[in-house]
Each structure stands twice: as structure tokens, then as C-alpha cells.
Amino acid sequence: MSILFFILFGLIVGFLARAIMPGKQSMGLIATALLGIVGSFFGGFVGNLVYHRPLLEAHSSGFVGSILGALAILAIVTYAGRRRGAYA
């Protein structure tokens, strides 16, 4: 049950990040859930750096940290997609 909750949490965080970020992101449900999950772990990693916890201690961050992490990942993916499309 906890895996389903984590996927649902990632989906909600991914939808919120896509709603906050301006522009059009063409992603399906799976990509949106992965965005939220990866953003949650990225937010946890940055939180470990800020609060001087061990970096290899993998955990998800809180709701706000997850959204901020997902926004950062979405910005990186959007920027990489623009650069790749400009040269192709």
C-alpha cells in the first residue's frame, strides 16, 4: 500500500509542478508521476545538504520540498528539450 501512496503522492506533486511552471509540457501520467517522485528525492537531497545530514541517507522531502524539487527537475528537462530541439 505504501508504494501506491508514494506513486499517488508523486503524481500529485508532478501535476502541481506542471501547473506552476509556465509553458506547455507534453507529459503523460507516468512521466508526471516520475517527475514528482524524482523531484521528491531531489528535494530530499538538497534538504540533506542544507541541514548537514548524511548525503547517502535517501528519503523523500516534505510536500513543499517535493514541489520545489519537481520544479527544478522540470526546468532542467524543459531547458534540455529546447536546446536539443534547436540543433536537431
C-alpha positions in Angstrom: 0.0 0.0 0.0 2.9 2.4 0.7 4.2 2.1 -2.8 0.8 3.1 -4.2 0.7 6.0 -1.8 4.2 7.1 -3.0 3.2 6.9 -6.6 0.0 8.9 -5.9 2.0 11.5 -4.0 4.4 11.8 -6.9 1.5 12.2 -9.3 0.0 15.0 -7.3 3.4 16.7 -6.9 4.1 16.3 -10.6 0.7 17.8 -11.5 1.2 20.8 -9.2 4.7 21.4 -10.5 3.4 21.3 -14.1 0.6 23.7 -13.1 3.0 26.2 -11.5 5.7 26.1 -14.3 4.7 28.3 -17.2 4.6 26.9 -20.7 3.3 23.7 -22.2 4.7 20.4 -21.0 3.6 17.4 -23.0 3.8 14.6 -20.5 1.6 11.6 -19.8 0.5 10.3 -16.4 3.6 8.1 -15.9 6.0 10.9 -16.8 4.2 13.2 -14.4 4.4 10.7 -11.6 8.1 10.1 -12.3 8.6 13.9 -12.2 7.0 14.1 -8.8 9.0 11.1 -7.4 12.3 12.3 -8.8 11.5 15.8 -7.6 10.8 14.5 -4.1 14.1 12.7 -3.9 15.9 15.8 -5.3 14.3 17.9 -2.7 15.4 15.5 0.0 18.9 15.5 -1.3 19.1 19.3 -1.2 17.5 19.2 2.3 20.3 16.9 3.4 22.9 19.3 2.1 21.2 22.3 3.8 20.8 20.6 7.2 24.1 18.8 7.1 22.7 15.3 7.2 24.5 12.3 5.6 24.0 12.5 1.8 23.6 8.8 1.3 20.6 8.8 3.6 17.9 8.6 0.9 14.5 9.8 1.9 11.8 11.9 0.3 11.3 15.5 1.4 8.2 17.2 2.6 5.4 18.4 0.4 6.9 21.9 -0.3 10.4 20.4 -0.8 9.0 17.9 -3.2 7.3 20.6 -5.3 10.4 22.7 -5.3 12.5 19.7 -6.4 10.0 18.8 -9.1 10.0 22.4 -10.4 13.8 22.3 -10.6 13.8 19.0 -12.5 11.0 20.2 -14.8 13.1 23.4 -15.5 16.1 21.3 -16.3 14.1 18.9 -18.6 12.4 21.9 -20.3 15.8 23.6 -20.9 17.4 20.4 -22.2 14.4 19.8 -24.6 14.7 23.3 -26.0 18.4 23.0 -26.6 18.1 19.6 -28.2 15.3 20.8 -30.5 17.2 23.9 -31.6 20.1 21.8 -33.0 18.1 18.9 -34.5 
